[in-house]
Structure formats: C-alpha cells, structure tokens
Amino acid sequence: MALSVSERTFTREVLESSVPVLVHFSAPWCGLCRAIEPLLTRFQVEWGGQVKLVGINADQNFKLANTYRLRTLPTLLLFENGKVIQRIEGFQGRDQLRLTLEKIIVSCLPKSA
C-alpha cells in the first residue's frame, strides 16, 4: 500500500526523499485510479526500496494539484532530487501503465558495473 501524503508532509516525503518518488495523484471517485492501485503496489514491491510510492488525494490537497497542474486523474509524477523528471497521464489502462513503469524502473535503478 502506498504511503498517503498530504500538503503538510509532501516536502519531507517527496521533495526531500533520498530515493526517487513516484507520486500517484488520485481521487476516491476515479475508477481508473482505483484500478491501477494493485499494479502500483506490485511494482513497489518489485522496486525493492529503489523507488518510493506515495499517494495523494487530489481533492483533499488542492494546492498540490494546482501546483503540479493536474489536468486529469490519475496522474503519476516521478520525482528525483525534489524535481519532476517524468509525468505520466492520459494512459489507456493497466497494460500501457505497466510498460511505462517498467521503463521507469530501468531508468531509476543503479547501473551495474
């Protein structure tokens, strides 16, 4: 299960994180948001701590939703060193998201020598 983050904890949990953070902006009324949660949870386990997964309720954290200019839900933002390095929105379902997440994990994991 993703760590739930609010405007109050966002800086500490996301911007100041020592590992990349995948932020899942969602809302309780968003069916696709709920549908992709098991996939995100599975990837979190596969990442083995290399990438942190957090969830943000966009309805309850309007300032964050506005700051990151959310146009659609779900929206996933990948942060590294406090900056957005990838934005994922408008995907057509779990298969497309799975492929995108696989690319993210390859780009975030340390390169072996």
Secondary structure, DSSP 8 states (H G I E B T S, - for coil): --EE--TTTHIIIIIT-SS-EEEEEE-TT-HHHHHHHHHHHHHHHHHTTSSEEEEEETTT-HHHHHHTT--SSSEEEEEETTEEEEEEE---SHHHHHHHHHHHHHHHS----
